[in-house]
Amino acid sequence: MSAIDRPSGQQQPTPYDSAFLKACRREPVPHTPVWFMRQAGRSLPEYLKVREGIGMLDSCMRPELVKEITLQPVRRHGVDAAIYFSDIVVPLKAIGVDLDIKPGVGPVVAEPFRTRADLARLRDLTPDDVWYVTEAMGLLTAELGTTPLIGFAGAPFTLASYLVEGGPSRNHEHTKALMHADPELWADLLDRLAEITATFLTVQIEAGASAVQLFDSWAGALAPADYRRSVMPASAKVFETVAGYGVPRIHFGVGTGELLGLMGEAGADVVGVDWRVPMDEAARRVGPGKALQGNLDPAVLFAGPRAVEAAADEVLRAAAGLEGHVFNLGHGVLPTTDPDALTRLVAHVHERTAR
Ligand SMILES: Cc1c2[nH]c(c1CCC(=O)O)Cc1[nH]c(c(CCC(=O)O)c1C)Cc1[nH]c(c(CCC(=O)O)c1C)Cc1[nH]c(c(C)c1CCC(=O)O)C2
């Protein structure tokens, strides 16, 4: 039985009836569910402790450690979902791309992708390449019980940006240059990445993920016409490949106010919204038939409890008319965030929205 099937008879309870999955399916909820992008990580002292002396990518390949880090924010904050501890570049590393995650910088690729010959460096991903994901997810779902586990992957465009730039980039100039100068090579590159990403998500769903999120973090750098023509087909292919499992598919990017409609159209069930667009306006842009996730500005968490509550209430007011709302930040938890501010925020949203 997969994690999303409705439990029946004497079977173990599953996450199917959790507030998070109900909100994703746009069903009535007992309270608005909350989780935070980057909830597992540097804001938690218990994370820093277990990660001591272990590289980021190494830590992603140790199932017991992944289990512990994934569970930490669930235990501490009482969030409504766990997000699997990994990184968007893990599947690329798993097929042999020479890359590392540099602390304070992000993913750095030894030899940037620029030519057709580079495509040969992107072989198919197989489940065996990421055996540790299957193992860690098995450990996690056994422990999480009715709490849903969210799997994730980087979207083809965001992965391509790291590969082509060779690392984090403000302007994505090499990536956009390739997209415009050699549309055929660009399409082939994104299609390769879509296949790898789809396989990576499939592995996670088969191992028990109750929902999956596609992070197209840097898609907001694109004009809508370029997104539609040169990026959306690859992301749509990813969503289409995993559609048959029936697990909610979340699609998120930063600065994507002008792309929200297209990001829904790409095949998402839930569209992630950053803090720049109010939730009611985001709902208009996305259109009917989709749930929304978001969108408190992560920097507001530094403003003290009263200001955080006021800002959270504003998000809830704007989202009040939505059919499905998953409360989240508009981007990831900032590393210096006070964890207690997150714990208080979860309790506040639950209290305010209890029905
Ligand atoms: C763009 C992107 C990356 N990785 C990810 C994205 C998309 C989300 C987003 O837009 O923020 C996704 C990601 N990365 C990580 C998670 C874990 C799950 C969670 O959300 O709690 C998730 C969902 C762990 C991580 N991934 C990384 C860390 C920090 C490294 C560490 O703790 O040593 C963690 C906890 C490293 C990483 N990896 C990446 C960056 C930009 C960084 C930060 C670099 C830095 O500032 O040090 C690439």
The ligand as an SDF file (V2000), in Angstrom:
LIG
                    3D

 48 52  0  0  0  0  0  0  0  0999 V2000
   18.5400   26.0880   -4.3950 C   0  0  0  0  0  0  0  0  0  0  0  0
   18.5010   24.9110   -3.4710 C   0  0  0  0  0  0  0  0  0  0  0  0
   19.6340   24.1870   -2.9880 C   0  0  0  0  0  0  0  0  0  0  0  0
   19.1530   23.1820   -2.1690 N   0  0  0  0  0  0  0  0  0  0  0  0
   17.7800   23.2490   -2.0990 C   0  0  0  0  0  0  0  0  0  0  0  0
   17.3580   24.2980   -2.9310 C   0  0  0  0  0  0  0  0  0  0  0  0
   15.9280   24.6750   -3.1850 C   0  0  0  0  0  0  0  0  0  0  0  0
   15.3670   25.4090   -2.0280 C   0  0  0  0  0  0  0  0  0  0  0  0
   15.7110   26.8580   -1.9820 C   0  0  0  0  0  0  0  0  0  0  0  0
   15.3790   27.5700   -2.9350 O   0  0  0  0  0  0  0  0  0  0  0  0
   16.2630   27.2740   -0.9620 O   0  0  0  0  0  0  0  0  0  0  0  0
   16.8470   22.3630   -1.3820 C   0  0  0  0  0  0  0  0  0  0  0  0
   17.2050   21.8530   -0.0600 C   0  0  0  0  0  0  0  0  0  0  0  0
   18.4280   21.8000    0.5510 N   0  0  0  0  0  0  0  0  0  0  0  0
   18.3100   21.2320    1.7730 C   0  0  0  0  0  0  0  0  0  0  0  0
   16.9720   20.8420    1.9490 C   0  0  0  0  0  0  0  0  0  0  0  0
   16.5610   20.0200    3.1600 C   0  0  0  0  0  0  0  0  0  0  0  0
   15.2470   19.8710    3.5830 C   0  0  0  0  0  0  0  0  0  0  0  0
   14.6250   21.0820    4.2590 C   0  0  0  0  0  0  0  0  0  0  0  0
   14.0170   21.9120    3.5550 O   0  0  0  0  0  0  0  0  0  0  0  0
   14.6460   21.1560    5.5040 O   0  0  0  0  0  0  0  0  0  0  0  0
   16.2690   21.2550    0.8200 C   0  0  0  0  0  0  0  0  0  0  0  0
   14.7940   21.1280    0.5130 C   0  0  0  0  0  0  0  0  0  0  0  0
   19.3770   20.9990    2.7460 C   0  0  0  0  0  0  0  0  0  0  0  0
   20.5480   21.8950    2.7110 C   0  0  0  0  0  0  0  0  0  0  0  0
   21.2720   22.2800    1.6260 N   0  0  0  0  0  0  0  0  0  0  0  0
   22.3190   23.0440    2.0120 C   0  0  0  0  0  0  0  0  0  0  0  0
   22.2920   23.1700    3.4210 C   0  0  0  0  0  0  0  0  0  0  0  0
   23.2960   23.9440    4.2510 C   0  0  0  0  0  0  0  0  0  0  0  0
   24.5870   23.1920    4.3090 C   0  0  0  0  0  0  0  0  0  0  0  0
   25.0020   22.8000    5.6820 C   0  0  0  0  0  0  0  0  0  0  0  0
   24.2220   22.7290    6.6300 O   0  0  0  0  0  0  0  0  0  0  0  0
   26.2080   22.5000    5.7970 O   0  0  0  0  0  0  0  0  0  0  0  0
   21.2010   22.4320    3.8760 C   0  0  0  0  0  0  0  0  0  0  0  0
   20.7620   22.2050    5.2880 C   0  0  0  0  0  0  0  0  0  0  0  0
   23.3430   23.6050    1.1020 C   0  0  0  0  0  0  0  0  0  0  0  0
   22.7760   24.3320   -0.0630 C   0  0  0  0  0  0  0  0  0  0  0  0
   22.2430   23.7320   -1.1730 N   0  0  0  0  0  0  0  0  0  0  0  0
   21.7820   24.7060   -2.0290 C   0  0  0  0  0  0  0  0  0  0  0  0
   22.0330   25.9680   -1.4340 C   0  0  0  0  0  0  0  0  0  0  0  0
   21.6820   27.3050   -2.0470 C   0  0  0  0  0  0  0  0  0  0  0  0
   22.6510   25.7270   -0.1900 C   0  0  0  0  0  0  0  0  0  0  0  0
   23.0360   26.7330    0.8700 C   0  0  0  0  0  0  0  0  0  0  0  0
   24.4630   27.1100    0.8540 C   0  0  0  0  0  0  0  0  0  0  0  0
   24.8610   27.7650    2.1480 C   0  0  0  0  0  0  0  0  0  0  0  0
   24.3620   28.8770    2.4140 O   0  0  0  0  0  0  0  0  0  0  0  0
   25.6300   27.1560    2.8860 O   0  0  0  0  0  0  0  0  0  0  0  0
   21.0630   24.4190   -3.2890 C   0  0  0  0  0  0  0  0  0  0  0  0
  1  2  1  0
  2  3  2  0
  2  6  1  0
  3  4  1  0
  3 48  1  0
  4  5  1  0
  5  6  2  0
  5 12  1  0
  6  7  1  0
  7  8  1  0
  8  9  1  0
  9 10  2  0
  9 11  1  0
 12 13  1  0
 13 14  1  0
 13 22  2  0
 14 15  1  0
 15 16  2  0
 15 24  1  0
 16 17  1  0
 16 22  1  0
 17 18  1  0
 18 19  1  0
 19 20  2  0
 19 21  1  0
 22 23  1  0
 24 25  1  0
 25 26  1  0
 25 34  2  0
 26 27  1  0
 27 28  2  0
 27 36  1  0
 28 29  1  0
 28 34  1  0
 29 30  1  0
 30 31  1  0
 31 32  2  0
 31 33  1  0
 34 35  1  0
 36 37  1  0
 37 38  1  0
 37 42  2  0
 38 39  1  0
 39 40  2  0
 39 48  1  0
 40 41  1  0
 40 42  1  0
 42 43  1  0
 43 44  1  0
 44 45  1  0
 45 46  2  0
 45 47  1  0
M  END
$$$$
